[in-house]
Amino acid sequence: MKRALVIGAAVVVAGGGLGFGLSRGDGEAAAEPQAMGTATITRGDLVDSEKVDGTLTYEDERAVSVGVSGVVTAAPEEGRVVQRGRTLLKVNGKPVTLLYGDEPMYRTLGEGVEGNDVEQLERNLEALGYDVTVDKDFTAATSAAVEEWQDDRGLAETGTVDAGQVVFLPGAARVKDVKAAEGSRTAAGQAVLTVTGLRRVVRVDLEADKQDLARKGARVEVELPDGSVVRGRISTVGNVAEKTGSEQNAKTTVDVEIGLDRGAKTGRLDQAPVTVELESERTKGVLSVPVEALLALKEGGFGVEVVEGAARSVVAVTTGAFGGGRVEIRGAGLKEGMKVGVPAS
């Protein structure tokens, strides 16, 4: 995408190194010479970008339900992180334990049962230090390991595991919202918590007509509420457009998720507003100068004033890509490292 180049005050080459002057309607230069500085012609990538609004949050938000009915006797605080083998909450005085896995707890696991969910349970028991063979078979040895685990957790030593005892999630969980507070009643299958993963992400509702700005895997910069900037990479770009906003101000948007670099300092704010700089175009390996180095020539087009010691000469240029306050130029004899005139700051 090429951007039209706009110069606020037309500039005319006056000759004799007088510098810049504001153009009059008759094409003659007003006698208002300005102090001059210099800038360097560089070779590199020009990146054109656009800033959009985003929200800083956590990945993988989901509701958690338990397979037991009763009174919630202990609930976690919002923001608490729960690791494998630890208690998510207690119902009727008994802990519901977090274990890691992608397959939900949908049946009672006991001796003689086979399947991927059995292997998932055994893998967790092994990770927690219990003596068990990790395979798809729930054997007598598995039952013995379960009884040992139940004893450690203060549960009845039945040797079987059901949805009232454990919840499987992909990894450690951060408690975002407690839906069933301590003392409240809950029913089997009812959502009791909203949890997230631990990785920080930014979500953008990107206007559908700007979808080309978001390419999976592209690097981006994110400005946080305190003004600091962190980097990340676009992890997902939605392919379903949705309408957002009021009826009068409705917009059609696609969801974009950005994973932030490991170690990025983002604080603990959730749902914080941020600004995301998306790359719209990258032009590689071109000569460029600051936009203010361009001169509007009387005969039409643009030029730059090349400065070589005390000598100054104007070279007509063809402009190209724009980005970061610089513009691509092509012209006779121009080389990387040359100095060009710019208004002194």
LOSE-213989 format. One record per residue (C-alpha): residue in one letter; z, x, y. Coordinates in pm, 1 decimal, padded with zeros to 6 digits. Each point is the difference from the previous one (the first is absolute). Example, Ala and Ser with C-alpha at 12.3 -4.5 7.8 and 13.67 -1.06 7.14 Angstrom:
2
{residu = a, pz = 00780.0, px = 01230.0, py = -00450.0}
{residu = s, pz = -00066.0, px = 00137.0, py = 00344.0}
//
This chain:
345
{residu = m, pz = 00000.0, px = 00000.0, py = 00000.0}
{residu = k, pz = -00113.8, px = 00161.5, py = 00328.0}
{residu = r, pz = 00188.5, px = -00090.2, py = 00313.6}
{residu = a, pz = -00165.9, px = -00043.6, py = 00335.1}
{residu = l, pz = 00118.0, px = 00273.4, py = 00234.3}
{residu = v, pz = 00147.7, px = -00126.1, py = 00325.1}
{residu = i, pz = 00080.1, px = 00222.2, py = 00298.8}
{residu = g, pz = 00212.9, px = -00165.5, py = 00264.8}
{residu = a, pz = -00154.1, px = 00182.4, py = 00296.7}
{residu = a, pz = -00360.2, px = 00115.8, py = -00026.4}
{residu = v, pz = -00033.7, px = 00374.9, py = 00048.9}
{residu = v, pz = -00296.7, px = 00178.4, py = 00156.0}
{residu = v, pz = -00088.3, px = 00366.1, py = -00029.6}
{residu = a, pz = 00020.3, px = 00128.9, py = 00354.7}
{residu = g, pz = -00109.0, px = 00354.7, py = -00076.1}
{residu = g, pz = 00153.5, px = 00326.7, py = 00112.4}
{residu = g, pz = 00317.0, px = -00056.5, py = -00203.6}
{residu = l, pz = 00142.7, px = -00259.6, py = 00235.7}
{residu = g, pz = 00145.3, px = -00196.7, py = -00289.0}
{residu = f, pz = 00032.9, px = -00375.9, py = -00030.3}
{residu = g, pz = -00062.5, px = -00259.3, py = 00272.8}
{residu = l, pz = -00003.0, px = -00378.3, py = -00009.1}
{residu = s, pz = -00351.0, px = -00148.4, py = 00000.9}
{residu = r, pz = -00115.0, px = -00224.4, py = 00289.1}
{residu = g, pz = -00232.1, px = -00291.3, py = -00049.1}
{residu = d, pz = -00294.9, px = 00199.7, py = 00144.9}
{residu = g, pz = 00040.7, px = 00268.5, py = -00263.5}
{residu = e, pz = 00127.2, px = 00262.4, py = 00245.4}
{residu = a, pz = 00326.3, px = 00175.7, py = -00076.9}
{residu = a, pz = 00293.7, px = -00062.4, py = 00228.7}
{residu = a, pz = 00145.6, px = 00325.5, py = 00131.3}
{residu = e, pz = 00325.0, px = -00016.5, py = -00189.3}
{residu = p, pz = 00012.4, px = 00315.7, py = -00212.3}
{residu = q, pz = 00280.8, px = 00001.9, py = -00253.6}
{residu = a, pz = 00201.3, px = 00288.6, py = -00142.3}
{residu = m, pz = -00153.3, px = 00122.1, py = -00324.3}
{residu = g, pz = 00144.4, px = 00113.7, py = -00328.6}
{residu = t, pz = -00165.3, px = 00089.8, py = -00327.0}
{residu = a, pz = 00003.4, px = -00122.7, py = -00359.3}
{residu = t, pz = -00137.4, px = 00156.2, py = -00316.6}
{residu = i, pz = -00291.2, px = -00120.1, py = -00209.0}
{residu = t, pz = 00138.1, px = -00034.7, py = -00351.7}
{residu = r, pz = -00154.0, px = -00065.2, py = -00341.1}
{residu = g, pz = 00176.8, px = -00235.7, py = -00237.6}
{residu = d, pz = 00039.6, px = -00357.6, py = -00111.6}
{residu = l, pz = 00008.2, px = -00283.7, py = 00252.1}
{residu = v, pz = 00210.4, px = -00293.6, py = -00110.6}
{residu = d, pz = -00036.1, px = -00340.5, py = 00161.0}
{residu = s, pz = 00301.1, px = -00221.8, py = -00066.8}
{residu = e, pz = 00152.3, px = -00337.1, py = 00079.5}
{residu = k, pz = 00365.3, px = -00099.6, py = 00018.8}
{residu = v, pz = 00127.0, px = -00314.4, py = -00172.4}
{residu = d, pz = 00341.7, px = -00156.9, py = -00049.3}
{residu = g, pz = 00186.6, px = 00037.7, py = -00327.4}
{residu = t, pz = 00340.1, px = -00058.4, py = -00158.0}
{residu = l, pz = 00219.4, px = 00269.3, py = -00155.4}
{residu = t, pz = 00162.3, px = -00122.5, py = -00320.2}
{residu = y, pz = 00049.0, px = 00087.4, py = -00368.4}
{residu = e, pz = -00244.8, px = -00025.7, py = -00290.8}
{residu = d, pz = -00002.5, px = -00244.7, py = -00289.6}
{residu = e, pz = 00203.6, px = -00290.6, py = 00134.3}
{residu = r, pz = 00089.0, px = -00254.4, py = -00269.6}
{residu = a, pz = 00247.7, px = -00273.3, py = -00088.8}
{residu = v, pz = 00248.3, px = 00060.2, py = -00281.0}
{residu = s, pz = 00132.5, px = -00274.0, py = -00224.6}
{residu = v, pz = 00248.7, px = 00021.5, py = -00286.2}
{residu = g, pz = 00004.0, px = -00178.0, py = -00333.4}
{residu = v, pz = 00350.6, px = -00137.8, py = 00021.1}
{residu = s, pz = 00163.3, px = -00292.8, py = 00182.1}
{residu = g, pz = 00339.3, px = 00012.9, py = 00163.9}
{residu = v, pz = 00194.8, px = 00122.5, py = 00299.4}
{residu = v, pz = -00097.7, px = 00321.7, py = 00177.5}
{residu = t, pz = 00319.6, px = 00205.2, py = -00008.3}
{residu = a, pz = -00138.5, px = 00315.0, py = 00165.2}
{residu = a, pz = -00308.5, px = 00047.5, py = 00215.9}
{residu = p, pz = -00139.1, px = 00322.4, py = 00152.2}
{residu = e, pz = -00018.2, px = 00072.0, py = 00370.1}
{residu = e, pz = -00339.5, px = -00012.0, py = 00167.5}
{residu = g, pz = -00150.6, px = 00346.8, py = 00013.0}
{residu = r, pz = 00179.1, px = 00122.4, py = -00310.8}
{residu = v, pz = -00208.3, px = 00205.7, py = -00245.2}
{residu = v, pz = 00051.7, px = -00076.1, py = -00369.5}
{residu = q, pz = -00102.8, px = 00256.8, py = -00262.3}
{residu = r, pz = -00066.6, px = -00030.2, py = -00372.1}
{residu = g, pz = 00303.3, px = -00109.9, py = -00199.4}
{residu = r, pz = 00189.2, px = -00128.8, py = 00305.0}
{residu = t, pz = 00105.2, px = -00353.3, py = 00086.7}
{residu = l, pz = -00230.9, px = -00223.7, py = 00203.2}
{residu = l, pz = 00261.4, px = -00276.4, py = 00022.6}
{residu = k, pz = 00259.9, px = -00174.0, py = -00217.5}
{residu = v, pz = -00012.2, px = -00355.7, py = -00130.3}
{residu = n, pz = 00314.1, px = -00151.3, py = -00155.7}
{residu = g, pz = 00162.2, px = 00343.0, py = 00028.1}
{residu = k, pz = -00266.2, px = 00172.6, py = -00213.5}
{residu = p, pz = -00243.3, px = 00260.6, py = 00136.5}
{residu = v, pz = -00375.1, px = -00047.4, py = 00008.9}
{residu = t, pz = -00138.5, px = 00352.1, py = -00045.5}
{residu = l, pz = -00315.6, px = 00150.3, py = 00149.4}
{residu = l, pz = -00229.6, px = 00175.5, py = -00246.7}
{residu = y, pz = -00341.3, px = 00150.7, py = 00070.9}
{residu = g, pz = -00322.4, px = -00149.0, py = -00132.5}
{residu = d, pz = -00304.4, px = -00206.4, py = 00086.6}
{residu = e, pz = 00042.5, px = -00267.0, py = -00266.8}
{residu = p, pz = 00240.6, px = -00282.3, py = 00092.4}
{residu = m, pz = 00286.1, px = -00101.7, py = -00229.8}
{residu = y, pz = -00141.9, px = -00315.6, py = -00157.8}
{residu = r, pz = 00178.0, px = -00020.4, py = -00337.6}
{residu = t, pz = 00313.4, px = 00107.0, py = -00180.8}
{residu = l, pz = -00035.6, px = 00343.0, py = -00159.1}
{residu = g, pz = 00178.9, px = 00060.3, py = -00327.8}
{residu = e, pz = -00033.9, px = 00157.7, py = -00341.1}
{residu = g, pz = -00339.3, px = -00064.4, py = -00157.7}
{residu = v, pz = -00183.5, px = -00064.6, py = 00329.7}
{residu = e, pz = -00305.0, px = 00214.2, py = 00076.0}
{residu = g, pz = -00206.7, px = 00055.3, py = 00315.0}
{residu = n, pz = -00054.8, px = 00184.4, py = 00325.9}
{residu = d, pz = 00313.3, px = -00156.2, py = 00148.6}
{residu = v, pz = 00205.9, px = 00153.1, py = -00281.0}
{residu = e, pz = -00144.6, px = 00344.1, py = 00077.6}
{residu = q, pz = 00076.2, px = -00057.6, py = 00369.8}
{residu = l, pz = 00364.9, px = -00079.5, py = -00077.1}
{residu = e, pz = 00034.9, px = 00300.1, py = -00232.4}
{residu = r, pz = -00149.8, px = 00230.9, py = 00262.3}
{residu = n, pz = 00268.3, px = -00112.3, py = 00245.1}
{residu = l, pz = 00279.4, px = 00044.0, py = -00253.8}
{residu = e, pz = -00122.6, px = 00352.5, py = -00068.0}
{residu = a, pz = -00015.2, px = 00077.3, py = 00374.6}
{residu = l, pz = 00360.5, px = -00122.5, py = 00031.9}
{residu = g, pz = 00113.5, px = 00238.5, py = -00271.8}
{residu = y, pz = 00017.5, px = -00220.6, py = -00309.4}
{residu = d, pz = -00119.2, px = 00117.0, py = -00341.2}
{residu = v, pz = -00306.4, px = -00208.4, py = -00078.8}
{residu = t, pz = -00352.4, px = 00048.1, py = -00134.3}
{residu = v, pz = -00262.1, px = -00109.5, py = 00253.3}
{residu = d, pz = -00260.8, px = -00209.8, py = -00177.8}
{residu = k, pz = -00095.9, px = -00367.1, py = -00016.7}
{residu = d, pz = 00250.2, px = -00092.4, py = -00273.4}
{residu = f, pz = 00348.4, px = -00140.7, py = 00066.9}
{residu = t, pz = 00184.8, px = 00153.8, py = -00295.4}
{residu = a, pz = 00362.9, px = 00011.2, py = -00105.6}
{residu = a, pz = 00024.8, px = 00331.6, py = 00187.4}
{residu = t, pz = -00129.3, px = -00172.0, py = 00314.6}
{residu = s, pz = 00258.5, px = -00274.4, py = -00045.2}
{residu = a, pz = 00276.2, px = 00260.4, py = -00031.9}
{residu = a, pz = -00114.1, px = 00168.0, py = 00323.9}
{residu = v, pz = -00004.9, px = -00339.9, py = 00172.6}
{residu = e, pz = 00355.5, px = -00072.8, py = -00114.5}
{residu = e, pz = 00115.2, px = 00332.6, py = 00141.4}
{residu = w, pz = -00173.9, px = -00079.3, py = 00330.2}
{residu = q, pz = 00153.1, px = -00349.4, py = 00007.6}
{residu = d, pz = 00345.9, px = 00144.1, py = -00055.2}
{residu = d, pz = -00049.5, px = 00238.5, py = 00293.4}
{residu = r, pz = -00117.9, px = -00289.8, py = 00219.5}
{residu = g, pz = 00286.4, px = -00233.7, py = -00090.3}
{residu = l, pz = -00225.9, px = -00240.6, py = -00188.9}
{residu = a, pz = 00050.7, px = -00164.5, py = -00336.8}
{residu = e, pz = -00118.3, px = 00244.2, py = -00269.8}
{residu = t, pz = -00266.8, px = -00220.9, py = -00158.6}
{residu = g, pz = -00266.7, px = 00264.6, py = -00060.1}
{residu = t, pz = -00256.6, px = -00230.3, py = 00162.9}
{residu = v, pz = -00126.9, px = -00002.1, py = 00358.5}
{residu = d, pz = -00111.7, px = -00305.5, py = 00198.9}
{residu = a, pz = -00114.1, px = -00087.3, py = 00352.0}
{residu = g, pz = 00356.5, px = -00069.6, py = 00108.1}
{residu = q, pz = 00093.2, px = 00365.5, py = -00049.3}
{residu = v, pz = -00289.3, px = 00201.5, py = 00143.8}
{residu = v, pz = -00282.9, px = -00015.9, py = 00253.2}
{residu = f, pz = -00301.6, px = 00228.3, py = -00031.2}
{residu = l, pz = -00153.6, px = 00134.1, py = 00321.6}
{residu = p, pz = -00253.7, px = 00284.6, py = 00049.0}
{residu = g, pz = 00262.8, px = 00235.2, py = 00144.9}
{residu = a, pz = 00303.9, px = 00029.8, py = 00221.9}
{residu = a, pz = 00040.8, px = -00309.2, py = 00219.4}
{residu = r, pz = 00110.5, px = -00043.0, py = 00359.1}
{residu = v, pz = 00169.0, px = -00334.1, py = 00069.5}
{residu = k, pz = -00180.4, px = -00168.4, py = 00289.2}
{residu = d, pz = 00150.7, px = -00347.4, py = -00014.8}
{residu = v, pz = 00279.9, px = -00166.5, py = -00196.3}
{residu = k, pz = -00097.0, px = -00357.2, py = -00083.0}
{residu = a, pz = 00304.9, px = -00077.3, py = -00216.0}
{residu = a, pz = 00313.3, px = 00109.7, py = 00183.6}
{residu = e, pz = 00329.5, px = 00070.8, py = -00169.6}
{residu = g, pz = 00162.5, px = -00329.0, py = -00102.2}
{residu = s, pz = -00324.0, px = -00196.9, py = -00014.2}
{residu = r, pz = -00138.7, px = -00158.9, py = -00315.1}
{residu = t, pz = -00329.6, px = 00113.4, py = -00147.4}
{residu = a, pz = -00218.1, px = -00132.3, py = -00277.3}
{residu = a, pz = -00200.5, px = 00194.7, py = -00256.5}
{residu = g, pz = -00336.8, px = 00088.6, py = 00149.7}
{residu = q, pz = 00114.7, px = -00055.8, py = 00359.5}
{residu = a, pz = -00071.6, px = 00280.3, py = 00248.5}
{residu = v, pz = 00323.1, px = 00178.3, py = 00086.6}
{residu = l, pz = -00125.5, px = 00309.5, py = 00187.0}
{residu = t, pz = -00301.4, px = 00132.7, py = 00184.7}
{residu = v, pz = -00050.2, px = 00369.0, py = -00068.4}
{residu = t, pz = -00248.1, px = 00270.0, py = 00096.0}
{residu = g, pz = -00090.4, px = 00345.4, py = -00119.0}
{residu = l, pz = 00124.8, px = 00306.6, py = 00186.0}
{residu = r, pz = -00328.5, px = 00131.8, py = 00138.4}
{residu = r, pz = -00070.8, px = -00073.7, py = 00364.9}
{residu = v, pz = -00328.6, px = -00171.8, py = 00078.9}
{residu = v, pz = -00171.5, px = -00151.0, py = 00301.0}
{residu = r, pz = -00178.0, px = -00332.6, py = -00024.6}
{residu = v, pz = -00277.5, px = -00102.8, py = 00237.7}
{residu = d, pz = -00156.7, px = -00343.9, py = 00039.6}
{residu = l, pz = -00338.5, px = 00139.8, py = 00097.2}
{residu = e, pz = -00248.2, px = -00229.8, py = 00167.0}
{residu = a, pz = -00281.4, px = -00062.1, py = -00246.1}
{residu = d, pz = -00270.9, px = 00118.1, py = 00239.6}
{residu = k, pz = 00175.9, px = 00339.2, py = 00013.3}
{residu = q, pz = 00017.1, px = 00042.7, py = -00376.9}
{residu = d, pz = -00231.8, px = 00301.3, py = 00015.8}
{residu = l, pz = 00282.0, px = 00190.2, py = 00172.5}
{residu = a, pz = 00206.4, px = -00005.9, py = -00321.1}
{residu = r, pz = -00124.4, px = 00209.9, py = -00288.7}
{residu = k, pz = 00217.7, px = 00052.6, py = -00305.8}
{residu = g, pz = 00125.6, px = 00357.6, py = -00007.3}
{residu = a, pz = -00064.0, px = 00064.5, py = 00370.8}
{residu = r, pz = 00264.0, px = 00192.0, py = 00195.8}
{residu = v, pz = 00169.9, px = -00177.1, py = 00291.5}
{residu = e, pz = 00268.6, px = 00064.0, py = 00260.4}
{residu = v, pz = 00286.0, px = -00241.6, py = 00061.1}
{residu = e, pz = 00202.4, px = -00011.3, py = 00322.5}
{residu = l, pz = 00357.4, px = -00113.5, py = -00068.2}
{residu = p, pz = 00220.7, px = -00204.0, py = 00238.1}
{residu = d, pz = 00168.0, px = 00320.2, py = 00127.7}
{residu = g, pz = -00337.3, px = 00150.7, py = 00095.3}
{residu = s, pz = -00013.7, px = 00251.1, py = -00283.8}
{residu = v, pz = -00315.6, px = 00020.7, py = -00212.5}
{residu = v, pz = -00025.2, px = 00023.0, py = -00378.8}
{residu = r, pz = -00305.1, px = 00023.6, py = -00222.2}
{residu = g, pz = -00105.1, px = -00204.9, py = -00297.4}
{residu = r, pz = -00290.9, px = -00112.7, py = -00211.4}
{residu = i, pz = -00153.5, px = -00346.1, py = -00049.2}
{residu = s, pz = 00098.1, px = -00107.9, py = -00351.3}
{residu = t, pz = -00146.2, px = -00350.7, py = -00018.7}
{residu = v, pz = -00248.2, px = -00212.2, py = 00194.9}
{residu = g, pz = -00000.3, px = -00370.2, py = -00078.1}
{residu = n, pz = -00324.9, px = -00170.6, py = -00089.6}
{residu = v, pz = 00119.2, px = -00352.6, py = 00077.8}
{residu = a, pz = 00000.2, px = -00110.7, py = 00363.5}
{residu = e, pz = 00280.2, px = -00227.1, py = 00122.5}
{residu = k, pz = 00054.7, px = -00193.5, py = 00320.0}
{residu = t, pz = 00311.2, px = 00096.1, py = 00196.8}
{residu = g, pz = 00153.1, px = -00116.6, py = 00327.3}
{residu = s, pz = 00008.8, px = -00339.3, py = 00166.2}
{residu = e, pz = -00290.7, px = -00242.3, py = -00010.4}
{residu = q, pz = -00101.9, px = 00092.6, py = 00355.9}
{residu = n, pz = 00034.0, px = 00376.2, py = -00061.9}
{residu = a, pz = -00090.4, px = 00017.0, py = -00367.5}
{residu = k, pz = -00143.1, px = 00329.4, py = -00125.8}
{residu = t, pz = -00166.8, px = 00084.9, py = -00328.4}
{residu = t, pz = 00160.7, px = 00311.9, py = -00142.1}
{residu = v, pz = 00009.8, px = 00219.1, py = -00310.0}
{residu = d, pz = 00310.2, px = 00175.6, py = -00130.2}
{residu = v, pz = 00009.7, px = 00378.8, py = 00029.3}
{residu = e, pz = 00284.0, px = 00207.5, py = -00147.0}
{residu = i, pz = 00069.9, px = 00359.2, py = 00099.8}
{residu = g, pz = 00217.7, px = 00233.5, py = -00204.0}
{residu = l, pz = 00184.5, px = 00251.1, py = 00216.7}
{residu = d, pz = 00014.2, px = 00368.5, py = -00085.8}
{residu = r, pz = 00294.3, px = 00111.5, py = -00210.8}
{residu = g, pz = 00277.0, px = 00126.6, py = 00224.5}
{residu = a, pz = -00114.8, px = -00197.0, py = 00306.4}
{residu = k, pz = 00303.5, px = -00077.4, py = 00215.5}
{residu = t, pz = -00010.6, px = -00374.4, py = 00064.1}
{residu = g, pz = 00365.8, px = -00102.6, py = 00030.0}
{residu = r, pz = 00132.2, px = -00311.1, py = -00173.0}
{residu = l, pz = -00153.5, px = -00275.7, py = 00208.0}
{residu = d, pz = -00176.8, px = -00269.3, py = -00198.9}
{residu = q, pz = -00277.2, px = -00221.0, py = 00141.0}
{residu = a, pz = -00022.3, px = 00233.5, py = 00301.7}
{residu = p, pz = -00311.6, px = -00023.7, py = 00222.0}
{residu = v, pz = -00217.0, px = 00312.7, py = -00002.4}
{residu = t, pz = -00341.2, px = 00106.8, py = 00128.3}
{residu = v, pz = -00259.3, px = 00127.1, py = -00246.7}
{residu = e, pz = -00292.7, px = 00218.1, py = 00105.3}
{residu = l, pz = -00297.6, px = -00068.9, py = -00226.7}
{residu = e, pz = -00302.6, px = 00226.3, py = -00010.5}
{residu = s, pz = -00319.0, px = -00188.1, py = 00076.6}
{residu = e, pz = -00244.1, px = 00291.3, py = -00010.2}
{residu = r, pz = 00008.8, px = 00374.0, py = -00068.1}
{residu = t, pz = -00285.8, px = 00226.3, py = 00109.1}
{residu = k, pz = 00028.0, px = 00341.5, py = -00160.6}
{residu = g, pz = -00064.8, px = 00344.4, py = 00141.9}
{residu = v, pz = -00142.6, px = -00082.3, py = 00342.9}
{residu = l, pz = 00025.4, px = 00166.7, py = 00341.3}
{residu = s, pz = 00213.7, px = -00200.4, py = 00239.9}
{residu = v, pz = 00155.6, px = 00007.7, py = 00346.5}
{residu = p, pz = 00253.3, px = -00218.9, py = 00179.8}
{residu = v, pz = -00164.9, px = -00314.9, py = 00133.9}
{residu = e, pz = 00087.2, px = 00099.6, py = 00356.6}
{residu = a, pz = -00225.6, px = 00307.2, py = -00034.9}
{residu = l, pz = -00310.1, px = -00221.5, py = 00008.4}
{residu = l, pz = -00206.1, px = -00012.3, py = 00316.3}
{residu = a, pz = -00228.0, px = -00296.0, py = 00077.9}
{residu = l, pz = -00327.9, px = 00161.8, py = 00102.5}
{residu = k, pz = -00211.2, px = -00134.2, py = 00289.2}
{residu = e, pz = -00307.1, px = -00001.9, py = -00220.4}
{residu = g, pz = 00185.8, px = -00199.7, py = -00265.5}
{residu = g, pz = 00206.9, px = 00087.9, py = -00302.1}
{residu = f, pz = 00291.1, px = 00242.8, py = -00016.1}
{residu = g, pz = 00066.0, px = 00369.0, py = 00028.5}
{residu = v, pz = 00284.6, px = 00250.9, py = -00009.4}
{residu = e, pz = 00071.5, px = 00282.7, py = 00242.7}
{residu = v, pz = 00017.8, px = 00321.6, py = -00202.2}
{residu = v, pz = 00238.6, px = 00256.0, py = 00153.6}
{residu = e, pz = -00064.0, px = 00368.7, py = -00076.7}
{residu = g, pz = 00223.7, px = 00209.1, py = 00220.3}
{residu = a, pz = -00093.5, px = -00081.2, py = 00359.9}
{residu = a, pz = -00332.5, px = -00149.1, py = -00103.9}
{residu = r, pz = -00043.6, px = -00371.3, py = -00050.7}
{residu = s, pz = -00305.1, px = -00178.9, py = -00136.9}
{residu = v, pz = -00069.3, px = -00356.2, py = -00100.4}
{residu = v, pz = -00137.9, px = -00070.3, py = -00347.3}
{residu = a, pz = -00138.3, px = -00342.8, py = -00086.2}
{residu = v, pz = 00155.7, px = -00140.4, py = -00317.7}
{residu = t, pz = -00051.8, px = -00277.5, py = -00248.5}
{residu = t, pz = 00324.4, px = -00177.8, py = -00082.9}
{residu = g, pz = 00100.5, px = -00123.5, py = -00344.0}
{residu = a, pz = 00323.4, px = -00107.3, py = -00164.5}
{residu = f, pz = 00321.2, px = -00061.7, py = 00191.4}
{residu = g, pz = 00358.3, px = 00047.9, py = -00110.4}
{residu = g, pz = 00338.7, px = 00113.0, py = 00121.8}
{residu = g, pz = -00113.9, px = 00032.1, py = 00361.1}
{residu = r, pz = -00289.3, px = 00231.5, py = -00095.5}
{residu = v, pz = -00372.9, px = -00056.6, py = -00031.2}
{residu = e, pz = -00263.1, px = 00165.4, py = -00217.3}
{residu = i, pz = -00263.2, px = 00194.6, py = 00196.9}
{residu = r, pz = -00329.4, px = 00166.4, py = -00083.5}
{residu = g, pz = -00184.5, px = 00217.5, py = 00250.9}
{residu = a, pz = -00205.4, px = 00318.0, py = 00037.5}
{residu = g, pz = 00205.5, px = 00316.3, py = -00046.7}
{residu = l, pz = 00336.8, px = -00172.4, py = -00040.5}
{residu = k, pz = 00238.7, px = 00177.0, py = -00236.4}
{residu = e, pz = 00354.9, px = -00029.7, py = -00124.5}
{residu = g, pz = 00242.4, px = 00179.6, py = 00230.6}
{residu = m, pz = -00197.2, px = -00043.6, py = 00322.3}
{residu = k, pz = 00188.0, px = -00124.1, py = 00306.7}
{residu = v, pz = -00102.1, px = -00312.8, py = 00189.4}
{residu = g, pz = 00123.6, px = -00140.8, py = 00328.1}
{residu = v, pz = 00249.3, px = -00286.8, py = 00012.5}
{residu = p, pz = 00202.2, px = -00146.5, py = 00285.4}
{residu = a, pz = 00324.5, px = 00193.6, py = 00040.5}
{residu = s, pz = 00302.3, px = -00200.1, py = -00116.9}
//
